[in-house]
Amino acid sequence: MNRIFIIAGEVSGDTHAAGLLRELQLLEPDMKVIGLGGPKMREVVGEGVEDWVETAGVVGLWEVVKMYRYFKEKMDAVLDSILDQKPEAVILVDYPGFNLRLAKKLRSAGYKGRILYYISPQVWAWKKGRVKTMAQVLNLMICIFPFEKEFYEKSGLRTEFSGHPMVDRVVTLKRDWKRETGLVGWFPGSRLNEVRRLFPLMMEAAKIIKQTMPGARFAVSAANEALAGFMRNMTDEHGMPEAKRWIETGTVYDLMQRCQAGAVASGTATLEAACFGLPYTLIYNVSWPTYVIGKLVVKIKHLGIVNILAQREVVKELVQGELTAQTLAEATLELLTNDARREQLQQELAAVVATLGGSGAYARAAQAVHEEL
């Protein structure tokens, strides 16, 4: 019987780890699983997994610093547990700030088992120097983007490309929607700071669009009801109370299939929009200190994952100073009024999505783990 210690530290990691474990159980029915994760992992393997994602999934340097003692105690406890129980394998799921440090500490402490990493940290974008260390402490990287395989293998780290789980997820969420002429979808992100910066620009851009296309309609996807309430208040502050009617919750994937064009905040949603074939513009706006620091450490030409995969600008990116209500309106109007441009973009999005692998991403990842065991 194989024993596995698995660690995921965020909601998305909990989802991916649960999908992996569900498939792995079919290949290793007697497998014993312990570790740290969330409710979805516990549903699959039971109480051996401690639910910590609500506490562990903090975002931002200052937030992590404030919880330094908590994370240090957790690191020490996990290290002791693994060294004491000696599982055949440790599976690390994303969450690089914690997981990569743990991998180094395990090797330094003499752990001889397999250390496998699922969902590659984006070191190719901001910390390429980490790759040498990863090659020394990991036995296998299981990545979800095709270009990552060559990137890691150059360092000597054995790598498998399992495909992106989003491909499977999109299949279950696709509906028989027809795209509605003149319907614009605004997707301002899932964090309060994003919404605070992007939604006012969207309202102003809508005014400009209406001057050219009086029949244009708008729908705004709110990640949750709390953000929806915040946005409703913002409509009054900006003198656009009619925009309250645009705001929807729980319909993000339907909107991505119904809208004729849209704008999507940089992040996971841009890949989701591509999978659903939404012609969109990527938008990004953060505080200037954050942007300047980011430019110093991030060494990639494009911001959006679709453009990174394509190695060229497929989706127009409006970033920081380039993003204004006017530029957003112009980019959206081009997609609404230029049929050839819109159809070309949809074809290019489909070509990029096709590189992510077919359905069965979790099954392929589980097979890679099974063969390693």
N, C-alpha and C positions, 0 to 999 in steps of 0.2 A: 504493500500500500504506500503510495506516494503522499508525502506531506508537503503542503505549500503554504508559505506565508505571503500574503498579498497586501499591497498598500495602495489605496487611492485617497486623495485628500480634497477633492472637489466634487460637486454634483455631477459634472460631465464625466469625471473619472469613475464615479460610482456607477454610472450608466454603462460605460464601456467595460469596466471590470465585470459587471454582472453579465453582460452579453458574452464575454469571454468565458467566464466560469460556467455558464449554462451549457455552452458547447463543449467545454472541457469535461464536464461530468459525463457526457455521452461516450467520451473516449477513455475516461479514467473514473469509472463508477465507484470505486472504493477510495477515491482521493479524499484526504482530510485537509480542510482549508481553515486557516486561522488568519487573523490580520486586522487591519484598520480599513474602514470604508464607510459605506452609507446604507440606507434602508434597502436599496435595490439589491445590493450584494447579500444582505442578510436574508432577503426573500429567497435567494438561490441556494445559499449554503448554510444558513442558520446562525446561531448565536456565537459561533467561533469568531465571527467578524464583529469588531467593536464599531459602533456608529459614531464617527467623530467629524463628519464632513461639515456639519453646521458650524462647528467651532474652527475647524482647520481651514476652511475655504475662504480665508480673508484675502482681500485685494489691496495692494498698495504697500509701499516700503514702510511708512510710519505705522500702519496697522500691524504689520509683522513685528516691528521693533517693540511695540507695546506688549506683544505676547511672547517676548523672547523666553521668559522663564517657562511658560507652558510648553513651547516647542522643544526647549532643551530637555525638560523632564520627559517629554514624550519620546524624544530621540533616544535618550538613555534607556528608557523602559523597553522600547522596541529592540534595541541592540541586545540588551540582556536576554530578552525572550527568544530571539532567534539563535543566539549563541548557546542558550540552554537547551532549546528543543531540537536544534540541528535539523531543520526541514531540508528535504532534498533540493528545493528551489525556493527562491524569493522572487516574486513577480512585482515589479514596480510599475505603476500605471500613471503616466504623465507626472504632474506635481513635482517638477524638478528641484525646486528650492529645498525640499525636504529629502526627496528620494535619492538624488545624486549624492548628497552628503552621507546618507545612510549607506549607500553602496561602498563608498570609500572607507567609511568606518568599519564596515563588515570585513572588508579585505584586510585592513590594517590589524583587525582583531583576530585574523586567522580563519575566518569562515571559508570552508572549502566547497560549499554547495554551488549550484548554478544560480546566477543572478541574471534575470531576464527583464527587459524593459519593453513595455507596450505603450504606444502613443508617444512618439518621439518628442522630447522637448525641442523647441525651435532654436537650438544652438546655431543652426546654419544662418540665422538672421542676426544674432547678437553676441554670441559667445563661442566662436569657432574654436577657441583655445581649449575649451572643455572636452573636445572630441578625443584628444589623446588620452586624457584621464579616463574617459568612458570606455575606450578600447582596452584599457588595462584592467578595469574592474568588472566589466560586463561580459557575459558569455554570448548574449544574443540581443539584438535590437529588432523589435517588430514594429515597422513603421506603416503609416496610413497614406503617405504621399509617395508617388513613384520616384521622384527625384532624390528622396532621402536615402534610398538604398545605395546608390552610387556614392553619395556624399559620405556616408558612414564607412562603407567598405574600403574607401581610399585610406582610411586610418587603420585598417586591419580589424575593425569590428564586424563580426559576421552579422548580416542583416537580412531580414525577410520582409517583403512588401505584402501585406495582407489585404490591402484595399481599404477604402474608407467606409465605416459603418453607416454613414449618412445615405449611401446609395440604397441600402436595405430600408432605411427609415422612410425615405422619400416614396418608395414604392407603396408603402402602407398608407401614406398620407395623400396620395394623388387622387383627385376627384375629377369628374367630368365637367369641369368648369370651362366656359368660353370666355376669352378675354374681352372685357367690356371697353368699347371705344371711349376714349376720353377719361377713363378712370385712372387716377394717379395714386400710387401707394407710397406713403411716407413711413419709413422704418427707422426711428431715431435712436434705437438701442435699448438696452435693458438696465442701464445704470443711470441714476439720477443726474450725475454730472453731464453725461452725454445728452440726455433729454434737455437739460437746462440750456445747453449750448446750441443744439441742433433744431429743436422744435420752433423757436422764434424765426430762424432762417427759413424754415419750411413754410410757415404762415406767410411770411413776406414774399417768398417765391410763388406761392399760390396766387397772391394778388396780381403779380406780374403775368403769370400764365393766363389768368382769367381775362386780362386785357386783350390777349391775342386769341384765346379760345374761350369765349364766354360759356360754352357748354361743358367745359372741363369740370370733373368732380374729383373729390379727394377723400382718401381713407387713411387714417393714421393707426398704426399698430402699437398698442401699449402692451408692454411685457407683463404687467399685472395691474390690478385695480388701484393700488396705491399710486403708481405712476400715471394711470389714467386720470385720477383725481388731481394730481399735480398739474397735468397738462390742461385740464379743464380750467383750473385757476389761471394758468398762463394765457389762455385765450382772452380772458377779461382784461388782464394786465396789458395785453397788446392790442386791445380794441377790436378783437375779432371773435365776439361771442358765438357767431355762427359756426366757428370751427369746432365747437363742442360736439356737433353732430358727426364729425369725421371720426372721432376717437372710438376704437374698438379694442376689446380684449379677447384673447382666446381664438382669434381668427387669422393669425399671422400666416399660416400655410395656405389657407383659402385665398387670402388677399394676394399672396405671391403668384397664385394661379389665375386670379381674376383680373388683376390690373394690367393695363396696356403698357405702362411704364412706371418707374419709381426711383427712389433714392434710398440707399441702405447704409446705415452706419457701419464703419469698418469693424469686422469681427466675424464670428461664426455665421451670422445671418447672411453674409455676402455669398458664402458657399451654398447655403440653403437656397437662396434666391436663384443662383445659377442652376442648381439641380431642378428647380421648378420652371426654368426657362424664362424668368422675369427679365425683360430688358431694363437695366437699372444703371444708375450712377453711384459710385462709391463716394461717401462723404466722411470726413474726419476733421475734428476740431477739438483740441485740448488746450490747456493753459500753455502759454509760451515757454515757461521754464521746463515743463514736461516735454514739450515738443523739441526744444533745443537739446536737452539731455538725450532724448530718444534718437535724434539725428546723429549724435556722437557715437552711440553704441550700436545702432542698427545699421548693418552694412548690406542692405538689399535695395535694388533699383525701384521695385514696386511695393506698394503697401498691401494690396489685396491678394488673397491666395489664388484667385483665378488668374490674375496677371503673372504671379510668380510661377504658377504651373505652366502657363503659356509662354513664359519668358518674353512677353511683350504686353503692351497695353491693349487688352481686349475690352475691358470695362474702363470707362473714363473715371479718373480719380480726381476729386476736388479736395485738396488737402490744405488745411490751415488757412493761410492768407489767400489762397486761390478760391476758397469757398466763401461765396457771398450769396445773398438772395438772388442777385442778378445772374451770376454764373450757374447757380442751381436751376433757375427758371429756364435759362437758355439750353442747358444740357437736357432737361426734361422735355422741353418743347421739341427739340430735335428728334427725340425718340417717339414723341406723340405724332409728329407731322411727317416724318421721313420714313415711309414704309420700308424702303430698301435698307436703310441703316438699321432699323429695328429688326428686320428679318435676318440681316447679316449677323447682328449681335447674337440673336437666338441660336443661329447655327454654330457660331464660335463658342458659345457657352456649352452647347451640347457636346462639341468636340472635346472641350476641356474636361467636362464631367465624365466622358467616356474613358479618360486616362485613370480614373480613380478605381478601376476594377469593377467587376460585376457584383451581383449579390453574393452573400455568403462570406462577408469580411470577418465576422467573429469566428466562423467555422475554420477559416484558413489560419487565423491567429491561434486558435486552439490547437490545430494540427501541428503548428510550429512548436508550441509549448510541449505537446505530447511527444513529438520526436526528440526534443531536447531532453525530456525526462527519461 
